Amino acid sequence: MVPPDHPAVGRGAVDLAAYADEPWAFDIPQSYMANLALRLCRQSGFEPRVVCRFSNYMMSLQHVEAGLSIALLPGLAVDRRYRVATRELATPVTRTITAAIRRGSPPRAAVRAVLEALRHHPELPLPLPDGE
């Protein structure tokens, strides 16, 4: 994620090395996303200059929107209410999301909403099984 007026907006897929001199917003230390972002930056040949850490994506998006940093966030974190531009990585990073529901449990609206969001997310390659 980059601010909407960032010079990289409108370009194709990017290599993280192009962002070596940028201020970064990271997740809290030792979280999955913080560890992933740090590892990817180091694999790209640089140590990121982390200017802030947030425990939720909303705060990261607000920081990026304000032009104070850039961030590496999963596609599911994209929230169109924030004016940020997304950049696709030249070397895509994927992960597997598994949803499990106890058999015989009564249907719950919140669970159904999460599963529907996962089923219809454009970056998920395969539909989740129906009836879950």
DSSP file (Angstrom, degrees, kcal/mol; ACC not computed):
  #  RESIDUE AA STRUCTURE BP1 BP2  ACC     N-H-->O    O-->H-N    N-H-->O    O-->H-N    TCO  KAPPA ALPHA  PHI   PSI    X-CA   Y-CA   Z-CA
    1    1 A M              0   0    0      0, 0.0    70,-2.0     0, 0.0    85,-0.2   0.000 360.0 360.0 360.0 135.9    0.0    0.0    0.0
    2    2 A V  B     -A   85   0A   0     83,-2.6    83,-3.1    68,-0.2    68,-0.1  -0.925 360.0 -85.3-132.9 159.5    1.2    3.5   -0.9
    3    3 A P    >   -     0   0    0      0, 0.0     3,-1.8     0, 0.0    81,-0.2  -0.261  45.8-109.1 -60.2 155.4   -0.3    6.9   -0.6
    4    4 A P  T 3  S+     0   0    0      0, 0.0    80,-0.1     0, 0.0    61,-0.1   0.722 118.0  47.2 -62.9 -21.7   -2.6    7.9   -3.5
    5    5 A D  T 3  S+     0   0    0     80,-0.0    79,-0.0     3,-0.0     0, 0.0   0.210  81.3 132.3-103.8  15.2   -0.1   10.5   -4.8
    6    6 A H    X   -     0   0    0     -3,-1.8     3,-1.9     1,-0.1    -4,-0.1  -0.377  66.8-121.5 -66.8 143.5    3.0    8.2   -4.6
    7    7 A P  T 3  S+     0   0    0      0, 0.0    -1,-0.1     0, 0.0     4,-0.0   0.729 109.5  62.8 -58.5 -22.8    5.2    8.2   -7.7
    8    8 A A  T >  S+     0   0    0      2,-0.1     3,-1.8    77,-0.0     2,-0.1   0.585  75.1 116.4 -80.1  -9.3    4.7    4.4   -8.1
    9    9 A V  T <  S+     0   0    0     -3,-1.9     3,-0.1     1,-0.3    78,-0.1  -0.375  78.4  19.9 -63.4 132.7    0.9    4.7   -8.6
   10   10 A G  T 3  S+     0   0    0      1,-0.4    -1,-0.3    -2,-0.1     2,-0.1   0.327  97.6 115.3  92.4  -7.3   -0.2    3.5  -12.0
   11   11 A R    <   -     0   0    0     -3,-1.8    -1,-0.4     1,-0.2     3,-0.1  -0.413  67.7-104.7 -86.5 169.6    2.9    1.4  -12.7
   12   12 A G        -     0   0    0      1,-0.2    -1,-0.2    -2,-0.1    78,-0.1   0.196  69.1 -31.0 -74.8-158.8    2.9   -2.4  -13.1
   13   13 A A  S    S-     0   0    0     76,-0.1     2,-0.3    74,-0.1    76,-0.2  -0.248  70.3-143.4 -59.3 146.1    4.1   -4.9  -10.5
   14   14 A V  B     -b   89   0B   0     74,-2.8    76,-3.4    -3,-0.1     2,-0.4  -0.818  10.4-129.7-120.0 153.3    6.9   -3.7   -8.3
   15   15 A D    >   -     0   0    0     -2,-0.3     3,-2.0    74,-0.2     4,-0.2  -0.837  25.2-130.0 -93.7 135.1   10.0   -5.1   -6.7
   16   16 A L  G >  S+     0   0    0     -2,-0.4     3,-2.5     1,-0.3    -1,-0.1   0.795 103.1  73.7 -57.6 -27.8   10.2   -4.3   -3.0
   17   17 A A  G >  S+     0   0    0      1,-0.3     3,-1.5     2,-0.2    -1,-0.3   0.783  84.0  67.8 -58.1 -25.9   13.8   -3.0   -3.5
   18   18 A A  G <  S+     0   0    0     -3,-2.0    -1,-0.3     1,-0.3     3,-0.2   0.672 100.5  49.6 -66.0 -15.2   12.3    0.0   -5.2
   19   19 A Y  G X  S+     0   0    0     -3,-2.5     3,-1.6    -4,-0.2    -1,-0.3   0.129  73.0 116.3-109.5  18.5   10.9    1.0   -1.7
   20   20 A A  T <  S+     0   0    0     -3,-1.5    29,-0.3     1,-0.3    -1,-0.2   0.804  79.6  44.5 -59.6 -32.1   14.2    0.6    0.2
   21   21 A D  T 3  S+     0   0    0     -3,-0.2    -1,-0.3    -4,-0.2    -2,-0.1   0.367  92.8 106.6 -95.5   5.2   14.3    4.3    1.1
   22   22 A E  S <  S-     0   0    0     -3,-1.6    27,-0.7     1,-0.1     2,-0.4  -0.470  76.7-110.8 -83.1 152.9   10.6    4.6    2.1
   23   23 A P  E     -c   49   0C   0      0, 0.0    47,-1.9     0, 0.0     2,-0.3  -0.710  41.1-148.7 -77.9 135.0    9.3    5.0    5.7
   24   24 A W  E     -cd  50  70C   0     25,-2.7    27,-2.5    -2,-0.4    28,-1.1  -0.828  15.2-149.9-111.8 144.2    7.4    1.7    6.5
   25   25 A A  E     -cd  52  71C   0     45,-2.8    47,-0.5    -2,-0.3     2,-0.3  -0.961  27.8-173.9-104.4 126.8    4.4    1.0    8.7
   26   26 A F  E     -c   53   0C   0     26,-2.3    28,-2.3    -2,-0.5     8,-0.1  -0.789  26.2-108.2-118.0 161.0    4.7   -2.5   10.2
   27   27 A D  E     -c   54   0C   0     -2,-0.3    28,-0.2    26,-0.2     3,-0.1  -0.211  63.8 -63.2 -70.9 174.8    2.4   -4.7   12.2
   28   28 A I  S >  S-     0   0    0     26,-0.7     3,-1.7     1,-0.1     6,-0.3  -0.261  73.6 -78.1 -62.9 152.1    3.4   -5.3   15.9
   29   29 A P  T 3  S+     0   0    0      0, 0.0    -1,-0.1     0, 0.0     3,-0.1  -0.167 113.9  12.6 -55.3 142.7    6.7   -7.2   16.4
   30   30 A Q  T 3  S+     0   0    0      1,-0.2     2,-0.1    -3,-0.1    -2,-0.1   0.504  92.9 132.4  68.3   8.6    6.7  -10.9   16.0
   31   31 A S  S <> S-     0   0    0     -3,-1.7     4,-2.6     1,-0.1     5,-0.3  -0.444  72.6-106.3 -80.1 164.2    3.3  -11.0   14.2
   32   32 A Y  H  > S+     0   0    0      1,-0.2     4,-2.5     2,-0.2     5,-0.2   0.935 119.5  44.1 -54.9 -50.4    2.9  -12.9   11.0
   33   33 A M  H  > S+     0   0    0      2,-0.2     4,-2.8     1,-0.2     5,-0.2   0.879 113.0  50.4 -68.8 -38.0    2.7   -9.8    8.8
   34   34 A A  H  > S+     0   0    0     -6,-0.3     4,-2.3     2,-0.2    -1,-0.2   0.936 113.9  45.3 -64.2 -44.8    5.6   -8.0   10.6
   35   35 A N  H  X S+     0   0    0     -4,-2.6     4,-2.4     2,-0.2    -2,-0.2   0.910 114.7  48.6 -64.3 -42.2    7.8  -11.1   10.2
   36   36 A L  H  X S+     0   0    0     -4,-2.5     4,-2.7    -5,-0.3     5,-0.2   0.941 112.4  47.4 -63.4 -48.2    6.7  -11.6    6.6
   37   37 A A  H  X S+     0   0    0     -4,-2.8     4,-2.4     1,-0.2     5,-0.2   0.913 113.3  48.5 -61.5 -43.5    7.4   -8.0    5.6
   38   38 A L  H  X S+     0   0    0     -4,-2.3     4,-2.5    -5,-0.2    -1,-0.2   0.929 112.7  48.1 -62.5 -45.0   10.8   -8.0    7.3
   39   39 A R  H  X S+     0   0    0     -4,-2.4     4,-2.4     1,-0.2    -2,-0.2   0.915 112.7  48.2 -62.5 -43.5   11.8  -11.2    5.6
   40   40 A L  H  X S+     0   0    0     -4,-2.7     4,-1.3     2,-0.2    -1,-0.2   0.894 111.8  49.4 -66.3 -39.7   10.6  -10.0    2.2
   41   41 A C  H  <>S+     0   0    0     -4,-2.4     5,-1.9    -5,-0.2     3,-0.4   0.938 112.4  47.5 -63.6 -45.7   12.5   -6.7    2.6
   42   42 A R  H ><5S+     0   0    0     -4,-2.5     3,-1.5     1,-0.2    -2,-0.2   0.886 108.9  53.8 -64.0 -38.2   15.7   -8.4    3.6
   43   43 A Q  H 3<5S+     0   0    0     -4,-2.4    -1,-0.2     1,-0.3    -2,-0.2   0.788 105.7  55.4 -64.6 -25.9   15.3  -10.9    0.7
   44   44 A S  T 3<5S-     0   0    0     -4,-1.3    -1,-0.3    -3,-0.4    -2,-0.2   0.441 127.1-101.7 -86.4  -0.6   15.1   -7.8   -1.6
   45   45 A G  T < 5S+     0   0    0     -3,-1.5     2,-0.3     1,-0.3    -3,-0.2   0.661  85.0  88.6  96.1  18.0   18.4   -6.5   -0.2
   46   46 A F      < -     0   0    0     -5,-1.9    -1,-0.3   -25,-0.0    -2,-0.2  -0.983  67.0-126.4-146.0 158.9   17.5   -3.9    2.4
   47   47 A E        -     0   0    0     -2,-0.3    -9,-0.1    -3,-0.1     2,-0.0  -0.920  40.6-124.5-100.1 117.5   16.6   -3.3    6.0
   48   48 A P        -     0   0    0      0, 0.0     2,-1.1     0, 0.0   -28,-0.1  -0.321   9.9-128.4 -67.0 144.1   13.3   -1.4    6.1
   49   49 A R  E     -c   23   0C   0    -27,-0.7   -25,-2.7   -29,-0.3     2,-0.6  -0.784  28.1-159.3 -90.4  95.8   13.1    1.9    8.0
   50   50 A V  E     +c   24   0C   0     -2,-1.1   -25,-0.2   -27,-0.2     3,-0.1  -0.682  18.5 175.1 -83.1 115.2   10.1    1.2   10.2
   51   51 A V  E     +     0   0C   0    -27,-2.5     2,-0.3    -2,-0.6   -26,-0.2   0.626  64.9   4.5 -97.2 -15.7    8.6    4.5   11.5
   52   52 A C  E     -c   25   0C   0    -28,-1.1   -26,-2.3   -25,-0.0     2,-0.4  -0.986  57.1-146.1-162.1 160.3    5.6    3.0   13.3
   53   53 A R  E     -c   26   0C   0     -2,-0.3     2,-0.3   -28,-0.2   -26,-0.2  -0.999  15.7-170.5-134.3 135.7    3.9   -0.2   14.3
   54   54 A F  E     -c   27   0C   0    -28,-2.3   -26,-0.7    -2,-0.4    -2,-0.0  -0.934  24.3-145.3-127.5 150.0    0.2   -0.8   14.5
   55   55 A S  S    S+     0   0    0     -2,-0.3     2,-0.3   -28,-0.2   -28,-0.1   0.390  85.6  42.4 -94.4   3.3   -1.9   -3.6   15.9
   56   56 A N  S  > S-     0   0    0      1,-0.1     4,-1.4   -29,-0.0     3,-0.3  -0.996  76.5-125.5-147.9 154.6   -4.6   -3.3   13.3
   57   57 A Y  H  > S+     0   0    0     -2,-0.3     4,-2.9     1,-0.2     5,-0.2   0.805 104.6  66.0 -69.0 -30.6   -4.8   -2.7    9.6
   58   58 A M  H  > S+     0   0    0      1,-0.2     4,-2.1     2,-0.2    -1,-0.2   0.920 103.7  45.7 -58.3 -44.4   -7.2    0.3    9.9
   59   59 A M  H  > S+     0   0    0     -3,-0.3     4,-2.2     2,-0.2    -1,-0.2   0.901 112.5  51.0 -66.9 -39.9   -4.4    2.3   11.6
   60   60 A S  H  X S+     0   0    0     -4,-1.4     4,-2.5     1,-0.2    -2,-0.2   0.928 110.1  49.7 -61.5 -44.4   -1.9    1.2    9.0
   61   61 A L  H  X S+     0   0    0     -4,-2.9     4,-2.8     1,-0.2    -2,-0.2   0.890 110.3  50.3 -62.9 -39.7   -4.2    2.3    6.2
   62   62 A Q  H  X S+     0   0    0     -4,-2.1     4,-1.8    -5,-0.2    -1,-0.2   0.888 110.5  50.0 -65.0 -38.8   -4.8    5.7    7.9
   63   63 A H  H  <>S+     0   0    0     -4,-2.2     5,-2.1     2,-0.2     6,-0.6   0.918 114.0  44.3 -66.2 -43.9   -1.0    6.2    8.2
   64   64 A V  H ><5S+     0   0    0     -4,-2.5     3,-2.0     1,-0.2    -2,-0.2   0.926 110.7  54.7 -65.6 -44.8   -0.4    5.3    4.6
   65   65 A E  H 3<5S+     0   0    0     -4,-2.8    -1,-0.2     1,-0.3    -2,-0.2   0.857 104.4  55.3 -56.6 -36.9   -3.4    7.5    3.4
   66   66 A A  T 3<5S-     0   0    0     -4,-1.8    -1,-0.3    -5,-0.2    -2,-0.2   0.520 117.1-115.4 -75.9  -4.8   -1.9   10.4    5.3
   67   67 A G  T < 5S+     0   0    0     -3,-2.0    -3,-0.2    -4,-0.2    -2,-0.1   0.686  83.5 119.0  81.3  17.7    1.4   10.0    3.3
   68   68 A L  S   <S-     0   0    0     -5,-2.1     2,-0.3     1,-0.1    -4,-0.2   0.627  79.1 -15.4 -92.7 -15.4    3.4    9.1    6.4
   69   69 A S        -     0   0    0     -6,-0.6     2,-0.3    -5,-0.2   -45,-0.2  -0.964  57.7-116.6-166.2 177.7    4.5    5.6    5.3
   70   70 A I  E     -d   24   0C   0    -47,-1.9   -45,-2.8    -2,-0.3     2,-0.3  -0.850  30.7-160.8-121.7 165.9    3.9    2.6    3.0
   71   71 A A  E     -d   25   0C   0    -70,-2.0     2,-0.7    -2,-0.3   -45,-0.1  -0.994  22.0-133.5-149.0 152.3    2.9   -0.8    4.2
   72   72 A L        +     0   0    0    -47,-0.5   -35,-0.1    -2,-0.3   -36,-0.1  -0.943  42.1 162.1-105.3 112.9    2.8   -4.4    3.1
   73   73 A L        -     0   0    0     -2,-0.7    -2,-0.0   -47,-0.0     2,-0.0  -0.923  40.9 -99.7-131.4 154.4   -0.7   -5.8    3.8
   74   74 A P    >   -     0   0    0      0, 0.0     3,-2.1     0, 0.0     4,-0.4  -0.361  36.3-111.8 -70.3 155.2   -2.6   -8.8    2.6
   75   75 A G  G >  S+     0   0    0      1,-0.3     3,-1.4     2,-0.2    11,-0.0   0.820 116.4  63.5 -56.6 -32.9   -5.2   -8.3   -0.1
   76   76 A L  G 3  S+     0   0    0      1,-0.3    -1,-0.3    45,-0.1    42,-0.0   0.663  94.8  62.3 -67.7 -13.7   -8.0   -9.1    2.4
   77   77 A A  G <  S+     0   0    0     -3,-2.1    -1,-0.3     2,-0.0     2,-0.2   0.580  73.4 116.6 -86.0 -10.6   -7.0   -5.9    4.3
   78   78 A V    <   -     0   0    0     -3,-1.4     2,-0.5    -4,-0.4    -3,-0.0  -0.427  43.0-176.0 -63.9 124.1   -7.8   -3.6    1.4
   79   79 A D    >   -     0   0    0     -2,-0.2     3,-2.1     1,-0.1     5,-0.1  -0.968  20.4-152.3-126.8 112.4  -10.6   -1.3    2.5
   80   80 A R  T 3  S+     0   0    0     -2,-0.5    -1,-0.1     1,-0.3    -2,-0.1   0.538  87.4  79.1 -66.4  -6.5  -11.8    1.1   -0.2
   81   81 A R  T 3  S+     0   0    0      2,-0.1     2,-0.4    -3,-0.0    -1,-0.3   0.722  86.6  71.7 -71.1 -18.7  -12.9    3.6    2.4
   82   82 A Y  S <  S-     0   0    0     -3,-2.1     2,-1.7     2,-0.0    -3,-0.1  -0.802  86.5-127.1-101.8 139.0   -9.2    4.6    2.6
   83   83 A R        +     0   0    0     -2,-0.4     2,-0.3   -21,-0.1    -3,-0.1  -0.623  61.6 128.1 -84.9  84.2   -7.5    6.6   -0.1
   84   84 A V        -     0   0    0     -2,-1.7     2,-0.4   -81,-0.2   -19,-0.1  -0.940  52.5-130.5-132.6 156.2   -4.5    4.3   -0.7
   85   85 A A  B     -A    2   0A   0    -83,-3.1   -83,-2.6    -2,-0.3     2,-0.4  -0.898  18.0-140.6-108.1 137.9   -3.1    2.8   -3.8
   86   86 A T        -     0   0    0     -2,-0.4     2,-0.4   -85,-0.2   -11,-0.0  -0.780  11.5-161.4 -97.6 142.6   -2.3   -0.9   -4.0
   87   87 A R        -     0   0    0     -2,-0.4     2,-0.3   -78,-0.1   -74,-0.1  -0.987  15.6-133.3-122.0 129.9    0.8   -2.2   -5.8
   88   88 A E        -     0   0    0     -2,-0.4   -74,-2.8   -76,-0.1     2,-0.2  -0.629  26.1-117.9 -80.7 139.5    1.1   -5.8   -6.8
   89   89 A L  B     -b   14   0B   0     -2,-0.3   -74,-0.2   -76,-0.2   -76,-0.1  -0.558   9.2-134.1 -78.6 141.0    4.5   -7.4   -6.0
   90   90 A A  S    S+     0   0    0    -76,-3.4   -75,-0.2     1,-0.3    -1,-0.1   0.854 106.9  43.6 -61.6 -34.5    6.6   -8.6   -8.9
   91   91 A T  S    S-     0   0    0    -77,-0.4    -1,-0.3    -3,-0.0    -2,-0.1  -0.896  99.1-138.2-110.3  99.4    7.1  -11.8   -6.9
   92   92 A P        -     0   0    0      0, 0.0     2,-0.5     0, 0.0    -2,-0.1  -0.180   8.4-148.1 -61.0 148.4    3.7  -12.7   -5.6
   93   93 A V        -     0   0    0     -4,-0.0     2,-0.3     2,-0.0    -4,-0.1  -0.972  19.5-174.1-115.4 129.4    3.3  -13.9   -2.0
   94   94 A T        -     0   0    0     -2,-0.5     2,-0.3     2,-0.0     0, 0.0  -0.818   8.7-173.8-121.8 163.3    0.5  -16.3   -1.3
   95   95 A R        -     0   0    0     -2,-0.3     2,-0.5     2,-0.0    -2,-0.0  -0.967  24.7-117.8-148.0 161.5   -1.0  -18.0    1.7
   96   96 A T        -     0   0    0     -2,-0.3     2,-0.5     2,-0.0    -2,-0.0  -0.889  20.8-162.1-105.8 131.5   -3.6  -20.6    2.5
   97   97 A I        -     0   0    0     -2,-0.5     2,-0.5    21,-0.0    -2,-0.0  -0.964   8.2-170.2-113.8 125.3   -6.7  -19.7    4.4
   98   98 A T        -     0   0    0     -2,-0.5     2,-0.5     2,-0.0    -2,-0.0  -0.955   5.2-163.9-118.2 132.4   -8.6  -22.6    5.9
   99   99 A A        -     0   0    0     -2,-0.5     2,-0.4     2,-0.0    -2,-0.0  -0.964   7.8-173.4-115.3 130.2  -12.0  -22.2    7.5
  100  100 A A        -     0   0    0     -2,-0.5     2,-0.4     2,-0.0    -2,-0.0  -0.976   3.1-171.2-125.2 136.9  -13.4  -25.0    9.8
  101  101 A I        -     0   0    0     -2,-0.4     2,-0.2     4,-0.0     3,-0.1  -0.987  30.3-111.5-127.9 136.8  -16.9  -25.2   11.2
  102  102 A R    >   -     0   0    0     -2,-0.4     3,-1.7     1,-0.1     2,-0.0  -0.461  39.0-112.1 -66.6 130.2  -18.1  -27.7   13.8
  103  103 A R  T 3  S+     0   0    0      1,-0.3    -1,-0.1    -2,-0.2     0, 0.0  -0.348  99.6  19.2 -61.5 141.4  -20.6  -30.1   12.4
  104  104 A G  T 3  S+     0   0    0      1,-0.3    -1,-0.3    -3,-0.1    -2,-0.1   0.402  87.6 137.6  80.9  -4.3  -24.0  -29.7   13.8
  105  105 A S    <   -     0   0    0     -3,-1.7    -1,-0.3     1,-0.1     3,-0.1  -0.511  62.8-102.3 -74.4 145.3  -23.4  -26.2   15.0
  106  106 A P        -     0   0    0      0, 0.0    -1,-0.1     0, 0.0     2,-0.0  -0.336  44.3 -94.0 -65.8 146.6  -26.3  -23.8   14.4
  107  107 A P        -     0   0    0      0, 0.0     2,-0.4     0, 0.0     3,-0.1  -0.344  42.1-159.7 -60.3 138.8  -25.9  -21.4   11.5
  108  108 A R     >  -     0   0    0      1,-0.1     4,-2.5    -3,-0.1     5,-0.2  -0.982  18.8-140.7-125.3 135.5  -24.5  -18.0   12.6
  109  109 A A  H  > S+     0   0    0     -2,-0.4     4,-2.3     1,-0.2     5,-0.2   0.886 102.6  51.9 -61.4 -40.7  -24.8  -14.9   10.5
  110  110 A A  H  > S+     0   0    0      2,-0.2     4,-2.0     1,-0.2    -1,-0.2   0.913 111.3  46.4 -65.1 -42.6  -21.3  -13.7   11.4
  111  111 A V  H  > S+     0   0    0      1,-0.2     4,-2.5     2,-0.2     5,-0.2   0.925 112.3  50.9 -64.9 -44.3  -19.7  -17.0   10.3
  112  112 A R  H  X S+     0   0    0     -4,-2.5     4,-2.3     1,-0.2    -2,-0.2   0.892 109.0  51.9 -59.9 -40.9  -21.8  -17.0    7.1
  113  113 A A  H  X S+     0   0    0     -4,-2.3     4,-2.2     2,-0.2    -1,-0.2   0.906 110.3  47.6 -64.5 -42.4  -20.7  -13.4    6.3
  114  114 A V  H  X S+     0   0    0     -4,-2.0     4,-2.3     2,-0.2    -2,-0.2   0.936 112.8  48.4 -65.0 -45.7  -17.0  -14.2    6.8
  115  115 A L  H  X S+     0   0    0     -4,-2.5     4,-2.5     1,-0.2    -2,-0.2   0.896 111.4  50.0 -62.9 -39.7  -17.2  -17.3    4.6
  116  116 A E  H  X S+     0   0    0     -4,-2.3     4,-2.0    -5,-0.2    -1,-0.2   0.905 109.2  51.7 -64.6 -41.0  -19.1  -15.4    1.9
  117  117 A A  H  < S+     0   0    0     -4,-2.2     4,-0.5     1,-0.2    -2,-0.2   0.915 112.1  46.6 -62.3 -41.6  -16.4  -12.7    1.9
  118  118 A L  H >< S+     0   0    0     -4,-2.3     3,-0.8     1,-0.2    -2,-0.2   0.907 111.0  52.2 -65.6 -41.8  -13.7  -15.3    1.5
  119  119 A R  H 3< S+     0   0    0     -4,-2.5    -1,-0.2     1,-0.2    -2,-0.2   0.859 115.8  40.1 -61.3 -36.0  -15.6  -17.1   -1.3
  120  120 A H  T 3< S+     0   0    0     -4,-2.0    -1,-0.2    -5,-0.2    -2,-0.2   0.339  80.5 121.4-101.7   6.7  -16.0  -13.9   -3.3
  121  121 A H    X   -     0   0    0     -3,-0.8     3,-1.5    -4,-0.5   -45,-0.1  -0.577  62.5-136.7 -71.8 129.8  -12.6  -12.3   -2.7
  122  122 A P  T 3  S+     0   0    0      0, 0.0    -1,-0.1     0, 0.0    -4,-0.0   0.707  97.7  56.4 -64.2 -21.2  -11.1  -11.8   -6.2
  123  123 A E  T 3  S+     0   0    0      2,-0.0    -2,-0.0   -48,-0.0   -48,-0.0   0.561  79.9 100.6 -89.9  -6.4   -7.6  -13.0   -5.2
  124  124 A L    <   -     0   0    0     -3,-1.5     0, 0.0    -6,-0.1     0, 0.0  -0.684  61.6-155.0 -80.9 125.4   -8.7  -16.4   -4.0
  125  125 A P  S    S+     0   0    0      0, 0.0    -1,-0.1     0, 0.0    -2,-0.0   0.801  72.3  33.8 -74.2 -29.5   -8.0  -19.0   -6.7
  126  126 A L  S    S-     0   0    0      0, 0.0     2,-0.1     0, 0.0     0, 0.0  -0.953  83.9-112.6-128.6 145.0  -10.6  -21.6   -5.8
  127  127 A P        -     0   0    0      0, 0.0    -8,-0.1     0, 0.0     3,-0.1  -0.446  35.9-113.4 -71.2 148.8  -14.1  -21.4   -4.3
  128  128 A L        -     0   0    0    -13,-0.2     4,-0.1     1,-0.1   -13,-0.0  -0.456  46.9 -83.2 -73.6 155.0  -14.6  -22.7   -0.8
  129  129 A P    >   -     0   0    0      0, 0.0     3,-0.7     0, 0.0    -1,-0.1  -0.333  48.7-118.3 -60.4 140.0  -16.8  -25.8   -0.5
  130  130 A D  T 3  S+     0   0    0      1,-0.2     0, 0.0     2,-0.1     0, 0.0  -0.343  93.0  42.3 -73.1 160.8  -20.5  -25.0   -0.4
  131  131 A G  T 3         0   0    0     -2,-0.1    -1,-0.2     1,-0.1     0, 0.0   0.554 360.0 360.0  81.5   7.6  -22.6  -25.9    2.6
  132  132 A E    <         0   0    0     -3,-0.7    -2,-0.1    -4,-0.1   -17,-0.1   0.423 360.0 360.0 -97.3 360.0  -19.9  -24.8    5.0
